[in-house]
Amino acid sequence: MVQPLYAQDLFSSTNQPFGEYLVGRHALANNQFDIAADNYLKALNLDTDNILLNQLTLSILVTDGRLADAVKISNKLRDIDQQNDLSKLMLFFEKTKSGDYEDLLVTGDGQGTNGILKLINPFFKAWVLAERGEIDQVETIINEFKAGNSLNFFNYFQSGIIYEYLGDNKKAEKYYSMALLDNRTKNLRVAEALGKLLSRQGKDEQALFVLNKFSKINPSNEHLRLALETIKNGEKFEPFISTLNDGFAELLYTVASILMQDDMKRVATNYLQYAVFFKPNFPLVHLLQAKIFESDEYFMGAIRELEKINNNSPIYLQSKLQRARIFDQIKLPSEVLKALKILESEYPANRSVLNEIAEFYRTHERYEEAIEVYNKVVTSIVKENKDDWVLYYFRGIVLDQEKRWPEAESDFKKALELNPNQPLVLNYLAYSWVEQGRNYKEAKIMLLRAVELRPNDGYIADSLGWALFKMGDGEEAVSILERAVQLQTKDWAINDHLGDAYWVVGRQNEARFQWRHALS
């Protein structure tokens, strides 16, 4: 990110765009990159020759994905001989995208040799040579990579993609497999590429093995799920990469993914923007960019990225659900419900959509509506499995809120039947029994198990302590409730419970202190 400067350090006279700059600077400090970019551009229009302002604006434009404007500023900086690394990189990408490879092939780089650029330079060159059919030179570049370092995964994966593009499936399979064996990461993108390549060669059994193995690591990955479905339906896959610019985009996306693993999200943001510069419709890039912007609380930027994912993408539904959640974060409940209802019309009876709608109603205390939707989901279940516990658990909670305890209790018991060691369910049901003054013995056993499963959960520790208090074991209750307060210091109810326990064991002064603390 740009390091903001004081306005007096940036402008040489008082007749300068201080206002626009300060608004932009404030927006930048709050990760509102669109507002920052707008105001820096306004400032730049009033002070066009300010070199430092040009460079600051360029950086913000790249972060916000306005690369056409970024190229214009980069050209200006080049013309006045004031280029920095970012402007050089933007002009390199612009030339490469347009098919001008002179810098890359003649000088060997074109965008520098430091850090990340040193990593990607050889592959940019290899892609161009592959496009020209100069296979020997491609192999020379790939063979120069040395095994046994932290870049193995990246080098193997990119080499595999290039060999597949060249039609050398044997070498592509070799390098994809080596990338998957690398210990640094379990990359689902590589698994997808290898699975599809194997299937295109008629090796469906091997393809299914790879895809199933990595699908278990991330069951929600729609690309792997769709790939498995495609093979089972006897359909064929398109090549993983079909154009040179797509190859550049995949290269840059992989760099961004690695940067994210190293928690370098601001640099990753730029590389994601470079990727869509070469491939404007790149759903995985838009999704990752949206996640970064959301973590920055740049919510409108995240929504903008998600809206770029069209309905023929495997992650369309995922993107729309995430968009609805962001509306919820920024307190726009009408937009949340509108978005979810549109999805329900597009995906009738889809469980993910219905769960999201039910969750919206539950968290907004619209319990009757939540129950209706949960009922729809329950009736749609063909064969129950262990993971369905969560459905009965949440329906039980809203039934309890609606004073329908017998039905709620039945749902909690059903959840435990599906997943007997679920601490949240054990806690809720057992604590409810304690509050109702019944089933103390069974409740105690359940709460001891819940604490064993989640020893650092203050709320579960409180439930056990309160159960012991209700059962007349004051000394043990104090011990457990003190632990609960340590884990959840600011919860008034837990502090209140500890005060009650202190009182019954004769520690009145501590009880009064604890009650005052609870009230405060």
N, C-alpha and C positions, 0 to 999 in steps of 0.2 A: 504494500500500500504506500501511497505518497505520504511523506512526512510533511504535514502542514507547516507553512511559514507564517511569520507575522506580516501583516499587510505592508508595513513600512519597509520591510526587507525586500518586498517584491516590486514595489512601485517607486519610481524615482521622484515623482512630484505629487502634489495633492490633487491635481486635476486628473485623477485616475479612477478606475472602476472599483473602489474599495467595497461598495455595497454588494455588488454581484459576487466579488471574491469572498467576502465574509459569509454571505449566505451559502455559497458553495462549500466553503470550508466547514461550516457548521453541519451541513448535510453530509459531507464526507466523514466527519467525526462520528456521525450516527449511522453510517453505512447506507445512507440513502443516495445510492450512486447515480440514479437518474436525475434527481434534483441537483446534485453536485455537478454533474456533467453539463446540464442546462445552464447553470449559472457561471461555470468556468468558461463556457463558450460565449456567453454574453460579455463576460469580462474581456475575453480575448478579442471580440469584435471591436471593443473600445480601445484596445491596446495591442494591436496585431503584431507588432514587432518585439514584444516582450518575450525573450527567449525562454526564461524560466517558466513563465506562465504557459507558453506553448508546450513545454515538456510536462508540466503538471497536468494540463488538460489532456494531453495524449494518454497518460497513464490511466486517468479516470475513464476516458472513452473506451479503452481496451477492456477494462474491468466490466464496464456496463454493456459491452458487446457492440459498440458503435464503430465497427472497424472501417467502414467507408470514410467516416470523418477522421478516424485515426490515420488512415493512409494520406489524406489531404494534409494534415499537420506534419506528418513524416516527410512528405515531399517538400513542404515549406522549410523545414529544418535542414533538409539536405541542400536546398537551393542557397541557403545562407551559411552553409558550412558549419552548422551547429547540431549535427546529429548526435544522438546518444544511442545506447545499445537497443533500446526499445524501438526507436524510429528506424534503425537499420533492420531490425527483425521484421517490422511491419512491411517495409519495402521489399525485403527478400520474399516474404510470403506473397505479396502482391505480384511480383514478377514470376514467381514459381507457379502461382495459380493460373496466370495468363499464358504459361508455356515457355517463358523465357528462362532457360536453365544455364545461361552463359556463366554467371558468377559461380554457380554450384559446380559445374563441370570443369571450368578452366582454372579457377583459384582453389577449388577443393572445399570451400565452405560457403561464404556469402553472408553468413549471419553471425560469425564469431566462433570461438573455439573454447569458451569457458563454460564450466558447469554443465547445465542441462544441454546447452547447445552442442557441446562436444559429444554428448551421447546421441543426439538425433541427427547430426550432420551426415554421418556415414549412411544412415538409412534413407535420408532424402536423396542422396546421390545414388544409392542402390536402386531406389524406386525408379528414378529417371532412366538409369541404365537398363533396368528390367523392361521398362516400356519400350525402349529402343531395341530390345532383343540381344543386348550385349551380355550374355549369360556368364561368360568367363570373368568379366570384370565384376559382375555381381558376386560371383563366388569368391573372388579375391577379397572383396570387402567383408563378406560374411566370415570367411576363414581367418580373418585377422582378429576376430573377437576371441579373447582368452577366457577359458573356463575357470571356475573357481573363485569368482568374485560376486559381489552383490548385484551385478547387472545381468547375471545369467538369465533370469526370467525374461527380462525385457529383450535381450538379444535373441534368445531362442524364439520367442513368440513372433517378433517382427520378421525374423528369418523365415519362419514357417509361413507367414502370410505372403511374403514375397515369392517363395517357391510355389505356393499354391497358385498365385497369380500367373506364374510362368508355366503352370501345368505340370510341374514336377511333383506329383502327389506323394511319391515315396519319400522325398526329402522333406516335404511339408509335414507329413505325418511324423517323421523322425523329430523335427524341431518342435512341433506342437507337444509331442509326448515328453520331450526333455523339459519344456516349459512347465508342464504339469508336475513333473517330478521335482522341480526346484522347491526347496524348503521355505523360501521367503514368502510365498503366498499360495493360496488355493484360488486361482483365478477362474471364475465361472465363464468368463469370456473365452478363454482358451479352450475350456471343456466344450463350449458350444461350437467353436471353430473345428476342433478335432472330431467331434461327433458328426457334424455335417459332412466333413471331408470323408470320413470312413463310410458313411451311408452312400455318398455319391460314388464310391468305389465298389458298392455292393456288399460292404462289410457291416450289414445291419446289426448283427449280433454284438460285434465289438462296439459299434456306435451306441447301442442301447446300454451296454455295460458302463461306458464312460458317462453318458448323460444321466443315467439313473444314479450313479455314484455321487455325482456332484449336485444333482437335484436334491439329494438327501441333506447335503450341507446347507442348502438354501431352498426349501420347498416352495417359497413364494416367487422364485425366479421364473418369470413368464416365458423368457426366451428358451430356457431348457424344457419347460413343460410343453411348449408349442413344438419344439424340435422332436420330443418323444412322440407327441401326437402325430406329427407328420410321418415319421417312420412307421408307426403302427398302422397308419392309413395307406401305406404303400406309395406315398407321394415323394417327389424329388425336391432337392434343395437347389437354390440358386448359388452361384459361387459366393464365397464369403466377401470378397472384394471384386468389384467389376470395373472400376475405373481408377486411373492414376490418382486423381484428387481424393477419391475415397480412401486410397492407401495412405496418403498424407494425413487425412483426417483420423484414421484409425491409429496411426503412429502418435499423433498429438493427444488423442483421447487416452491412450495407454500411459503416456507420460503423466497426464493429469491424474489418472487413477493411482499411479505409484506415489505421486506427490501427496494425495489425500491420505494414503496409508502412513505417510511420514508426517501427517498433520501440518502440511504446508498449503492450506486451502486458498490463500490469496494468490499464490503462484499458480496453483491448480486452476483457479478461475480463469486466469489469462490463457492457459493452454487449452481449456475447454472452448474459449472464444475463438482461438486460432483454429481449432478443429472444425467448428461450424463455418468458419470463413471458407474452408475448402469443401465442406459438405453441409449446406444449410439445413437440410432435413436429417438430423441425427438424433433420434429420440433419447438414446442413452446419455448423450451429452446434455441434452436439455434437462433430463431428470436429475443428473448429478449436480448440474449447475443450480437447479432449483433447491436441492438439499443444502448446498453451500449458502445460497442467499437466505434461505429460511433460518439457518443457524446464525446468520449475521443479523437476523430480524429485518432483513430487506425483503419484506413480504410481497410487495408489489412486483419486485423483480422476479421473485420465485414464481408467482402466479403467471407472469408474462412468459417465463420459460416453459411452464407446464402447458400453457395454452398453445404452444408451438407443436405439441405432440398430437398428430392426427389419428383418426379412428381406425386406421389400418395397421397401427403399431401394436405389437404384443403387450406393450406397457401402457396402452391408452387408458384402460380402466384404472390401473394403479395411479396414473398421473392425475386423473380426475378425482379420485378419492383423496389424494394428497392435496389437491387444490381446495377441496371442500374443508379439509382439516385446517388449512391456512386461514380460510375465511373465519373459521371458528376461533382461531387464535387472535384475530384482529377484531373480534366482537362484532361480526356481521352475521347473526343467526339466520336472517331471512335469506341471505346469499347461500349459506350452507345448505339450508333445506331445499332451496331452488335447485342447486347443483345436484343434490342427492336424488331429488325427484326426477330430474332429467335422466340421471343414470338408471334409475329404477325402470323408466320407460324404455330405455335402450337395452337393459339387461333384466328382463322380467324374471323374478324368482332367483336372481343371483344372490348367493349367500353372503358374499363380501359386501355387496351394496346394502342388503337388508340389515346386516350386523352394524354397518356404519350408521344407518338411519336409527336403529334401535339405540345405539350408543349416544347419538345426538339427543334423542328424547330423554334418555336416562340422565345424562349429565346436565340437562336443562330442566330437570325435575318435572318433565311431562310424562309421568309414570304410566298413565292409562294407555297413552299412545305407544309408549315403549313396549308394554305388555302385548299389545296387538301385533307389533312387528316381531317380537320374540316368538310369539305363537306361530307366526308364518314360517319362521326359520325352523322351529321344532318339527312342524308337520312336514317340512320338505326333506327331513333327514331320511335317507333310505336305509343306511346301515350305520349305527352309532359307533364311534371310536373314542379313544381316550381323550382326544383333544376337544371333544364336545362338552367336557365338564364346564368350560368357561361360559357356554351358552346358558346352561341351567343355573350356574352361579349368579350371573347377572340378572336373569329373569327372576331368580329367587329374591335378589335384593330389591327389585322394583315391586314385586308382590308384597314383600315385607313393608315397604314404604306406603303401600296402599292398604295396609292393615289386613292383608289376606295371608295370615301366618300359616295356616295348615297347608296351603298350596306352596308357599315359600319353603316351608320345611321339607316338603316332598321333593322340591327341586334341589335343595342342598344335599339331601340324601342321595338323589340321583347323580349329582355331580361327584360325590364321594364313591359311589358305585363304579363310576367310569374312571376316576382317578383318586384312589384311596389316600394317597399321600400329598394331597394338595393343601398346603398350610393355610391359604386364604379361606378356603371353604371350611376346614376344620375349625378355624378361629371364629368365623362368622356364626356358624351353627352352634358351637359350644358356648360362645359368649351370650348368644340369644337365650339359650337354655338357662344359663346362670342368671340372667336378668329376669327370666320368667320364674325363677325359683324351683327349677326341676332338673332332673337328670344330672345332678352334680357329679356323681361318680364317673359317668361316661364322659361328661364335659371335661373333667380334670384329665382323664386319659388322653382325650383328643387334643387338649391344649398343651400337655406335656410333649406330645408328638409334634405339634405345630412349632413349638419353641425349639425343639431339636432340629427341625427342618430349616427354621429361619431364626437362628440365635440372636441376630442383631436387629430384629424387628421390634421396636418399642411398643407398638400397638398389640402385638401378640403377647409379649411379656406382660403387658398391662392386663390383658384378658385372664392370663393364668393367675396373676397376683390377685385380681379381683375375685376370681373363683375361689381361691384359697381363703380370702377374707370372708366371703359369704359362707364358706364351710366351717368357719370358726378357727382357722389356723392363722392367727394374727401375726405371729413372729415370722413364719415362712412367707406370709403375704408381704410383710414389710421388706424382706430381703429381695423378693422378686420385683416389687413395685419400685424400689430404689433403683434397681437395674433398668426398669422401664423408663424412669425419669431421666437417667443418664443417656439413654438412647434417643429419647424424644423429649428434650428439655422443655420446649415451649408449649406443649399440649396441656391445656387447662384441665381436661378431664382426668388425665393420668396424675397430674399433681394433686387434684382433688381426692382421687382414690388413695394416694399415698398419705394424705392428711388424715383420712378416715382410719387407715390402718395404724398410723402412729397413735391416734387417740385411744383405740381399743387396747393397745399394749401399754398404755400409761405414759406415753411420750407427748403430753399435751402441748408443751411449748413448741415442739417441732411441728405438731399438727396445726397449730394456729399459724405458724409461719408458712406452712405449705398451702393452707387454704388462702391466706392473703396473696401468696404467689400465684395461685390459680385464678383468683379474682382479678389480679393485675394483668 
